[in-house]
Amino acid sequence: MLIETYELEVFTPPCEPGAERFTASGKLATDIGEALPYLNAALRGAVYYPDAQMLRWTKAGHHIAIRPREIAVSNVPDREGAIKELDGIIHLINQIWERRSEITPSYETRQRPTPMTVYKLLPQANCKECGQPTCWTFALKLVASQQKIEDCPRLLQPQYAEKLAALREIIIEAPAIG
């Protein structure tokens, strides 16, 4: 197991005094810098900055920054929520680390697709079947990992197979934690 313990700090982001959501920081006793290229390879949508020794990732509305001795998570509701998020991320990191012999590490810095790039690959029918008022709103939420490709039933129809394949190549979908 790579990460066994961390020291939790929950605070209001400095740019949002009085905010109702918080940021959590887990200070790690173990240096996980060696794991970052494996995480970059395994986490679709992660953005790795080798020179800064940092990996950014977005999962379900949380912005996550992973550094050799710290994991920071934004948009947590309280201390219990912070613990839940950090424990899930640490569990995922440990799983990836245990499978590192099966993973080719990636030192590449990838960028997230823009909402417009994603929008152009959607049916653009504004049918609301995904639960969003427009395809543009769906694209925004898809890029932010707040929706999944499968949430758009129309996109799963055969006539959109090419666009679906292109979306699957570029879109960020968080792996299941657990």
C-alpha positions as CSV (number, residue, x, y, z in Angstrom):
1,M,0.0,0.0,0.0
2,L,1.5,3.3,-1.1
3,I,-0.6,5.7,1.1
4,E,-1.5,4.5,4.6
5,T,-2.2,7.8,6.5
6,Y,-2.7,11.5,6.0
7,E,-3.2,14.6,8.1
8,L,-6.5,16.3,7.2
9,E,-7.0,20.0,7.0
10,V,-10.4,21.5,5.9
11,F,-10.6,25.2,5.2
12,T,-12.6,27.9,3.3
13,P,-10.8,28.8,0.1
14,P,-8.9,32.1,0.5
15,C,-10.7,33.6,-2.5
16,E,-14.2,32.8,-1.1
17,P,-14.4,33.9,2.5
18,G,-17.7,32.8,4.0
19,A,-18.2,30.1,1.4
20,E,-20.6,27.2,2.2
21,R,-18.3,24.7,0.5
22,F,-14.7,23.9,1.6
23,T,-11.4,22.7,0.4
24,A,-9.7,19.8,2.0
25,S,-6.0,19.0,2.0
26,G,-4.5,15.7,3.0
27,K,-0.9,16.0,3.9
28,L,0.8,12.7,3.1
29,A,3.5,11.0,5.3
30,T,4.7,9.2,2.1
31,D,6.2,10.8,-1.0
32,I,4.0,9.6,-3.9
33,G,5.8,11.5,-6.6
34,E,6.9,8.3,-8.3
35,A,3.2,7.4,-8.7
36,L,2.2,10.5,-10.6
37,P,3.1,9.2,-14.1
38,Y,1.1,6.0,-13.4
39,L,-1.9,8.1,-12.2
40,N,-1.6,10.2,-15.4
41,A,-1.8,7.1,-17.5
42,A,-4.7,5.6,-15.6
43,L,-6.9,8.5,-14.8
44,R,-8.7,9.7,-18.0
45,G,-8.7,13.4,-18.1
46,A,-5.9,14.0,-15.6
47,V,-3.6,16.8,-16.5
48,Y,0.0,16.1,-15.4
49,Y,2.6,18.8,-15.0
50,P,5.9,16.9,-14.7
51,D,8.0,20.0,-14.1
52,A,5.7,21.1,-11.2
53,Q,5.3,17.5,-10.0
54,M,1.5,17.9,-9.9
55,L,-1.5,16.2,-11.4
56,R,-4.9,17.9,-11.7
57,W,-8.1,15.9,-12.1
58,T,-11.8,16.7,-11.9
59,K,-14.2,14.2,-10.6
60,A,-17.9,14.7,-9.9
61,G,-17.6,18.5,-9.4
62,H,-14.4,18.3,-7.3
63,H,-11.2,19.7,-8.5
64,I,-8.3,17.5,-7.3
65,A,-4.6,18.4,-7.1
66,I,-2.2,15.6,-6.4
67,R,1.3,16.4,-5.4
68,P,4.1,14.2,-4.0
69,R,3.1,14.9,-0.4
70,E,-0.4,16.4,-0.6
71,I,-3.8,15.7,-2.1
72,A,-6.2,18.7,-2.2
73,V,-9.9,18.5,-3.1
74,S,-12.2,21.4,-3.7
75,N,-16.0,21.7,-3.1
76,V,-16.4,19.5,-0.1
77,P,-19.5,20.1,2.1
78,D,-17.9,19.5,5.5
79,R,-15.2,17.5,7.4
80,E,-17.0,14.2,6.9
81,G,-17.4,14.9,3.1
82,A,-13.7,15.8,3.0
83,I,-12.7,12.5,4.6
84,K,-15.0,10.5,2.3
85,E,-13.5,12.2,-0.8
86,L,-9.9,11.9,0.3
87,D,-10.3,8.3,1.4
88,G,-11.9,7.4,-2.0
89,I,-9.0,9.2,-3.9
90,I,-6.4,7.5,-1.7
91,H,-8.1,4.1,-2.3
92,L,-8.0,4.7,-6.1
93,I,-4.3,5.8,-6.0
94,N,-3.4,2.7,-4.0
95,Q,-5.3,0.5,-6.5
96,I,-3.4,2.1,-9.4
97,W,-0.1,1.8,-7.6
98,E,-0.7,-1.9,-6.9
99,R,-1.4,-2.4,-10.7
100,R,1.6,-0.3,-11.8
101,S,3.3,-3.4,-13.4
102,E,0.3,-3.5,-15.9
103,I,0.5,0.3,-16.6
104,T,2.8,2.2,-18.9
105,P,3.6,5.4,-17.1
106,S,2.7,8.6,-19.0
107,Y,4.8,11.8,-18.7
108,E,2.6,13.6,-21.3
109,T,0.7,16.7,-20.4
110,R,-2.8,16.3,-21.9
111,Q,-5.5,19.0,-22.0
112,R,-9.2,18.7,-21.3
113,P,-11.4,19.2,-24.3
114,T,-13.3,22.5,-24.5
115,P,-17.0,22.6,-24.0
116,M,-17.4,23.7,-27.7
117,T,-15.4,20.7,-28.9
118,V,-17.7,18.4,-26.9
119,Y,-20.8,20.3,-28.0
120,K,-19.9,19.8,-31.7
121,L,-19.9,16.0,-31.1
122,L,-23.4,16.0,-29.5
123,P,-26.7,15.5,-31.4
124,Q,-27.5,19.2,-30.8
125,A,-31.2,18.3,-30.6
126,N,-31.9,20.0,-27.2
127,C,-34.2,17.1,-26.5
128,K,-33.7,17.3,-22.7
129,E,-33.5,13.5,-22.5
130,C,-30.3,13.9,-20.5
131,G,-32.0,16.0,-17.9
132,Q,-30.4,19.2,-19.1
133,P,-32.2,22.1,-20.8
134,T,-29.8,22.2,-23.8
135,C,-27.0,20.2,-25.4
136,W,-24.6,23.1,-24.6
137,T,-25.4,22.7,-20.8
138,F,-24.9,18.9,-21.2
139,A,-21.5,19.6,-22.9
140,L,-20.5,21.9,-20.0
141,K,-21.4,19.2,-17.4
142,L,-19.7,16.5,-19.4
143,V,-16.4,18.4,-19.5
144,A,-16.7,19.0,-15.8
145,S,-17.3,15.3,-15.1
146,Q,-20.8,16.1,-13.7
147,Q,-22.5,13.9,-16.4
148,K,-21.5,10.8,-18.2
149,I,-21.7,10.2,-22.0
150,E,-24.4,7.5,-21.4
151,D,-26.6,10.2,-19.9
152,C,-27.4,11.2,-23.4
153,P,-29.7,8.4,-24.8
154,R,-29.8,10.0,-28.2
155,L,-26.0,9.8,-28.6
156,L,-26.2,6.1,-28.1
157,Q,-28.3,5.6,-31.3
158,P,-26.5,4.1,-34.3
159,Q,-26.5,7.3,-36.4
160,Y,-24.3,8.9,-33.8
161,A,-21.7,6.1,-33.6
162,E,-18.9,8.1,-35.1
163,K,-19.5,11.1,-32.8
164,L,-19.8,8.7,-29.8
165,A,-16.5,7.1,-30.6
166,A,-14.8,10.5,-30.9
167,L,-16.3,11.6,-27.6
168,R,-15.1,8.5,-25.9
169,E,-11.6,9.3,-27.0
170,I,-11.5,12.8,-25.6
171,I,-14.0,13.0,-22.7
172,I,-13.1,12.7,-19.1
173,E,-15.0,10.2,-17.1
174,A,-14.0,9.4,-13.6
175,P,-13.4,5.7,-12.8
176,A,-15.5,4.1,-10.1
177,I,-14.0,4.5,-6.7
178,G,-14.6,1.7,-4.3
